[in-house]
Amino acid sequence: MDDALCFVFRGGELLVRVDGALALVPRGRDVAALLAAGTPIAAGEMGGAECLALAVDAESAAPEGMEFRGLRGLHAVLGADEFRMAGRASQVLEWDRAHRFCGRCGSPTEPGAEPLARACTGCGAVHYPRLSPAVLVSVVHGDRILLARGPHFTPGMYSVVAGFVEPGETLEETCIREVREEVGVEITDVRYVASQPWPYPSQVMIAFAATYAGGDIVPQPGEIEDARWFSVDELPMVSAPLSLSRALIDRFVRGQGGDPARLRDPRSPPA
């Protein structure tokens, strides 16, 4: 356990040792006291090292030389593999916290015989981590892309249309329904682009590109504050490069001969 990589979370914050422009995940020997006082969960392996996930109380202080930082803000300073494992560890901890009792009979659960399993002490049901699939859709009409913003967005920021998959739907059907519901237009030629684990708290994002097929933009009340068509030269503030929604926007920009590096995201200073 001394050599294990330890992903210690205080709420949505991850414990790291900051070394210049880099953030390092501590080893077991560096957080021995926290491990001894808590209940670490095996989260997998990375580079031959065991990875442990541990949740600590909101009052917990960081060991000397370390600090707790928001996971979203670490993507630029944490290695890609470490960031991905941190997301996995975060999801594992959320699942463990939310499944202390059985959803079938209400009895307490305990660690199961298999990794990442909790077994009910009453009815014997075994519970595993579950993901909520959501789609992202870039809708293109000629040389313009459809972007929208919700009431909770950073002021001035827009993104592609997104929504959760409902029971009985294919992913493509979800894309069509969400675009119709949120902005009132019809789409066609729905094509898979990429996917991304998204641990906020337990989602997997599936990105699609689609072509405008008809209709006028009508924002869904309460869900969409504004929606517009944007050419590559008119793009507003968009999401940070970390996100799959930004990858879809970058894809559109490159297809129009533009440079995604010129786009503004919420971390950029005002123009």
Secondary structure, DSSP 8 states (H G I E B T S, - for coil): -TTSEEEEEETTEEEEEEETTEEE--BGGGGHHHHHHS--EEEEEETTEEEEEEE--TT----TT-EEEESGGGTTTS-HHHHHHHHHHHHHHHHHHHTSB-TTT--BEEE-SSTT-EEESSS--EE----EEEEEEEEEETTEEEEEE-TTS-TTEEB-EEEE--TT--HHHHHHHHHHHHH--EEEEEEEEEEEEETTTTEEEEEEEEEEEE------TTT-SEEEEEETTS--EE--TTSHHHHHHHHHHHHTT--GGG---TTS---
